[in-house]
Amino acid sequence: MLNSFGVNYFKVSSGEVFNNEILKILIKNKCELILSNGLIDEEKLQKLINKLKKSKIKFALLDCTTKYPTLPNNINIKNIAIMKKRYNCFTGLSDHS
């Protein structure tokens, strides 16, 4: 429905990134995605990124600490640069501080 209104960018929380129904629709419609990594282990995240790159979907990956509220000493801002280098994509912070 949102796509029919011209919305082409979607934020997908880490709890929903493996919802195959949602992902199929977003990939089919060539939507650009903002993904949060808070609840995803490294192996599953790599599989997801491979799937998106194979589908030629543009995406950004946000580093997320799932504890809410997050204390400043629990936020590792260096992860943003690490993810950018590792996954070759736009990166950022999903802030719960």
C-alpha positions in Angstrom: 0.0 0.0 0.0 2.7 2.5 0.9 4.5 1.8 -2.3 1.4 2.9 -4.2 1.8 6.3 -2.6 5.4 6.6 -3.8 7.1 5.5 -0.6 10.3 3.7 -1.9 12.4 3.6 1.3 11.6 1.3 4.2 13.1 0.8 7.6 13.1 -2.9 8.6 13.8 -3.6 12.2 16.2 -6.5 13.1 13.2 -8.4 14.5 11.6 -8.3 11.0 14.5 -8.8 8.6 13.7 -12.5 8.2 10.0 -12.0 7.6 10.0 -13.6 4.1 6.6 -12.1 3.1 7.8 -8.6 3.8 11.2 -9.1 2.2 9.7 -10.6 -1.0 7.4 -7.6 -1.4 10.2 -5.1 -0.8 12.6 -6.8 -3.1 9.9 -7.3 -5.8 9.1 -3.6 -5.7 12.8 -2.7 -5.7 12.4 -0.7 -2.5 15.5 0.8 -0.9 16.0 -0.5 2.7 17.3 0.7 6.0 18.1 -2.3 8.1 18.8 -2.5 11.8 21.3 -5.2 13.0 20.5 -5.4 16.7 18.9 -8.9 16.8 20.9 -10.5 14.0 24.0 -12.7 14.4 26.9 -12.2 12.0 26.2 -15.3 9.8 22.5 -14.4 9.3 23.4 -10.8 8.6 25.9 -11.9 5.9 23.3 -14.1 4.2 20.7 -11.3 4.2 23.2 -8.9 2.7 24.2 -11.4 0.0 20.5 -11.8 -0.8 20.0 -8.1 -1.1 23.1 -7.5 -3.2 22.1 -10.4 -5.5 18.7 -8.7 -5.9 20.5 -5.4 -6.6 18.6 -3.7 -3.7 20.1 -0.6 -2.3 20.3 -0.6 1.5 21.8 1.0 4.5 22.8 -0.9 7.6 22.4 0.6 11.1 24.3 -0.6 14.1 21.8 -1.1 16.9 22.2 -1.9 20.6 18.8 -3.5 21.5 18.8 -2.5 25.1 16.5 0.4 25.7 17.4 2.9 26.9 21.0 2.3 26.0 23.7 3.9 28.1 26.4 5.8 26.2 29.1 3.4 27.3 27.2 0.6 25.6 27.2 2.3 22.2 30.2 1.3 20.1 30.2 4.0 17.4 33.3 2.3 15.8 31.0 -0.5 14.6 29.7 1.9 11.9 33.1 2.1 10.2 33.7 -1.7 10.7 30.3 -2.5 9.0 31.0 -0.1 6.2 34.2 -1.8 5.3 33.0 -5.4 5.9 29.7 -5.1 4.0 30.5 -2.2 1.5 27.3 -0.4 2.1 25.9 2.8 3.7 26.0 2.6 7.5 24.7 4.5 10.5 23.5 4.2 14.0 20.0 3.1 15.2 20.1 5.0 18.4 18.3 3.9 21.6 20.1 6.2 24.0 
